[in-house]
């Protein structure tokens, strides 16, 4: 047997395993739409609990830019303990936390190989195969002070609806955010990819009076291995339909399996965390075509739209106060700590002259709601302790 034949046979066997797993998952969960890729970002302090640095150090940091300050804080955290050695350990800690939450992955060895503008990564694995990564140590000013998790499509096969809920709650509790989520709907037989361009021309993908761009890939003339795209990643929403049977088994197998996917990104839009627990609703809300597809498949869904052009807003006073407090600790605490120790009457002056002003993040909530929210958030702050991984 030639080397090429062995590789082909292995690919077909792997494809059969994937198809069997997906069919089993669909029967067990009774969900026609599932998550097929996930990326999300968490604040650094969701993984690392750090001590409050003394005032002289805070004063030193106060003179730095935000980017320089975050970098210095990470360095000081890394130097605070012999067991704590920087971005690789942060990546490993993030991978460990995700693995513990989901209960289906193992944690690989951390590496100093960068990805996606982060300097270190740690693999998430399933049965010896890499199915995702946790990333840390970014030098980008937009990513400093964060960790990032990337779960590949194969990883998502092993996450149950109950575990997606657990992950959603963790991301929400520590003010993380989604950066990409792919929603997939498989039709095992009966659908033809030629019908998708026809639906496109009939307006089934139009939105706000506009028709998004389309493109094709594969052998449309020969009639196999075809993909039809609508939209583009830059806008944060991309649809694709493709002949999954041809991809996994080869066109000679003539497997009729067709897959429909909606890829959502946080480009010009905020991805609702509920997409993790209600994927069918957001799949249906993407296009008229996807809503009609689920209706045709007798898959219950209440269409949920993620509009473009959103700005981050807090839905509750408690969320607003939490973000406000965390932002103040990161950016304003150095100056406040110095003023508290040496400012004397300056603080009284600031309180008397500025108390009437409401921070932008706290606007729109009543005084009573904010007062209660501050009490709730304050109760959740633990006393300062030694730096540790994922602990007080």
N, C-alpha and C positions, 0 to 999 in steps of 0.2 A: 504494500500500500504506500502510495506516495505521501510526501509531507503535506502537499496541498489537500489531498483527500482527507487526511486526519483532521486538519484545521476545519475543513468544511463540515465534517461530521460533528465535530465538537460544537461548532456554531449552531447547527440544527438542533442538537441535543439541548443546548442552553436555551434556544428559543422555545422548544417544547416545554421546558421547565418553567420558563417565564409565563407562557400562555396558561399552563395548568395552574400556576400560582394565582394569576389574575382571575381566572374563572372561579377558583375556590374562594378567593377574596370577595368577589362579587356576590356569590351565593351566601356566604357567611354574614356579610355586612348589609346585604340588600341595598347597597349603594351603587348607582350606575356611574357616578362621577367620583373620582378619587384624586388625591394629590400625587403628582408625579415628579415634582422637584420642589425643593424649598431652600430658600436662603433667608437668613435673618441676622440682625445685628443687636448686640446687647451692650449696655454701658459696662465699662471695666469693673465697676464696683458690684455688678451682679455676680461676678466670679471671685473677685478679690475684695476682702473686707480689710480696710487699712486703718491704722491709727491716725488720729488728728496730730499733725506735726506741730511742734512748739512755735510760739510767736516769732522768735527771731528768724526761724526758717521761713515762716509765712511772709514776713516782711521782705525777705530776700526774693521770694517768688513773686511778690506783688509787683516788682519792677519789671517782670518779664512779660512778653506777649503771651496770649492764651496758648498758642502752639508750644512755645518754649516751656511754659509752666507745666503743661500736661506731660511733656517729655521728661522734665525734671522730677515730677512726682512719680512717674513710672520707674525712673532710675533709683530714686530713694527707696521705693517699695522693694525693688529688686535687691538692693544692698542691705536691707534691714535684717535679713536672716540668711544663714548658710544654706537653708533648705529651699530658699527662694531665689531662683537664678534668671529671672527675666521673662522675655516673651515666650520662650519655649515652654516654661512651666505654666504660664498663663494659658497658653493654647491647650496644654495637657489637662489643666484644671477645667477648662470649658468643655473639652471633649468628655471628660469623666462625668461632669454634671449632666450633660445631654444623655450620655449612656445610662446613667442611673435613673433619669426621668423616664426614658422610653423603655428601658429594660430589655432591649434586643440587640444591642451593639457591644463590641469590645473596643477598647482604647489601644491604639497603636503607639509607637514611639514618637515623641516630639522631634521635629526636624527644624533646622535653621534655613529651610528652603522657603522662599517667599511665594505668595499667591495673592492676587487681587490687591496689591499695594500693602499687604501685611508681610512682616519679615519672618514669621515662624508659623508652623502648622503642626497639627497632630491629627492623625487619621482616625476616623470612625470605621470600624470593620464589622463584617458579618461573615461568619464561617471562613475566616482567613482572607476575605476579599475587601479591598478598600471601597467603601460606599459613601464616603463623605469626609469632611475635614472641619476642624475648628481652627480658626486663624487669630493671631494676635500680633502686637508690636507694629502697628501701622505708623508710617511717617507722614501720611497724608493729613493735612490740617482738618479734613472733614471726617477722618476716621480715628484720630488720636483719642485715646481713652475708651476704645471700644474693643469688643471681640466679635468675631463673625463666624457663623456656622453655615455650612453648605451641605445639604443632604441630597445626594443624587437620586435619580429615579428608582434605582434598585433598592436604595435604603428605604424609600417610602413604601415599598411593598410590604415591609415587615412592621409597620407602625399601625396599630389598631385605632379605630375611631376614639376609643376611651383614652388612648395615649396621646392622640392629637389634642384632646381637650386638656390633658395635663400640661402639655407643652405650651398651649395657648395661655393658660393661666400663669405659667412661669414668665413668659415673655411680657404679659400685661403687668404682672406684679412688679417687675423691675424696669418698666418703661422701655422695653425693647421695641423693635419695629421690623416688619417684613420688608425685604428688598426684592424678592422674586418668589412667585409661586406659580407652578404649572398645574392646570386642571385637565384631566384626561377622561375621555369617554370612549370605551371600546365597543364596537359593533362587530360581532363575530362572523356574521354572514348577512347577505341581503342588501347591503348598501353598495352603491357604485360611486367612485370618486368623480366620475364625469358629471354627476348631478350637482356637485358643489360649485363649479364655475357657473353653471346655469342659475343656481340660486343667487350667486353673487350678482350676476347681470340683472336679475329680477329685483335687486334691492334688499336682499335678506341680511346684508351686512352694513347697510347704510346707518349713519348716526348723525343726528342734528342736521339733517339735510345734506350731508356730505357722504361721498362714497370713498372709503379708504383705498389705498393702492393695493394691487394684487400682484402676485408673481407665481411662477411654477418652477419645479425642479423634477428631474427624473425623465423617464422615457415615455413621454406622452404620445409620440408617434407610434412606437412599438406597443404601447399599452401596458406598461408594468412599472413598478418601483416609483410611482408618481406621488408628488407632494404639491398641495395647493396652499398658498399663503395669502392671508389678508392682514393688512396693517404692517407696522414696523416697530421694532423694539424701542426706538427712540421716543415713541409716544407712550410707552408703558403698556401697550396691549397688542398682542400678536396672535392671530389664529392660524392654525395649520391642520390640514387633513391629509393623511398619507396612508399608503398601502402597507400596513404593519406586517402583514403576512409575507409580502415580498421581501421586506427588510430582514426579517428573521429567518425565513426558510428558503429564500430565493424564488425568482419568478416561476421557475419550473414546477414548484409545488402547487401553484395556483391556489394558495390559501386565501379565502375571501375576507380575512380580518382587516377591518378599516379602523383607524384611530382618529379621533377628533381631539384637538388640544387647544386650550386658551392659556397663553403665557402672559402673566401680569407682572409688571415691574413698578417700582416706586419712582418712576420717571414722571414728574408732573402729576402724580396722584399718590394718595395714601392708601396702602393696602390694609383693609379692615382685617383685624385678627380673627374675626368670625369666619373668614374663609377657611380656616383650619378645621372648623367644626361643622360648617355648612357649605361644603364645596359645590354641591349641585346648584344652590341658590345663586352663587356668583358666576358659575358657568352659564346658567340660564340668563343672567343679567348682562352678559357680555354682548350678545347680538340677538337679533330676531331669529337668526338661523339656529343658534344653540338652544334657545328656548323652545323652538318648534321641534328640534331633534329630541329633546327630553320628553316633550309631550307625546311624540310619536312612539317613543320607547316605553311609555307609561311610567316614567320616572318622576315622582313628585318633586316639585321645586317651586319656590316663590322667588321670582327674579329679583336679584339684588344688584344694583348698578354701583360701580366704583367710578365716579366721575373724574375727569381730568381737571387739572388746574386747582387742586386742593392745597390748602395750607394747614399745617398741623394745628389742631384745636383740641382742648381738653373738654371731655364730655361732662365731667363732674368736678366739683370744687376740690375734692380730695386729690384727684389726679393733678389739678392745676397747682395745688399747694405742694404736692410731692415734687413735681418738676421744678417749681420755683425754688424750693428749699435745696434740692440737689444742685441746681444751677448756681445758687448763691454760695454753697459750700465750695464748689469747684472754682468759681470765678471771683466771688466777693469776700470769701472768708479770710484770705491773707490780709487785705486792708482792714477788715473789721476787727480781726484779732489784734492787729497793731493799735488800732484806735482804742479798743477796749482796754488795753494795757497802758497806753501812754497819751490817749487823746484828751483826757480831762473833760472840759466843758464842750468840746467839739461835738460829742455825741448828743448832748442836750440841745445844742443849736440845730443839729441835723433833724432831730425828732420834732422840734418845734416848728421848723421852717418847711419840712418836707412831708410831714405826716398826712397832709391832705391829698397827696399824690398816690394813685393806685397803680402798682406795677401792671404792665400790659397783660401778662399772663393771668392775673387775678381779676381782670375786669369781666363784668357780665354775671358775677355771682353776688348774692346778698352778703351783708356783713355777718349775719348769724351763720350762714352756710360756711363762710370762710373761717369764722372762729371755731366752729365744730371741726372743720377739716384740719386746722392747725393742731388741735388737741389730738385728733386721731393720728396724724402723721408723727407728731412728737412722741407719742406712745410707742411708735415702732422703731425709734432710733435707739440702738443699743449703746451702752457706755463705751468709751474708747478702749480698745484692746490692742494686743500685739498683732502685727500683720499675720494673716493666715490665709490659706486657700479655702474659699467657700465655707467660712465659719465666722463666728463672732470674735 
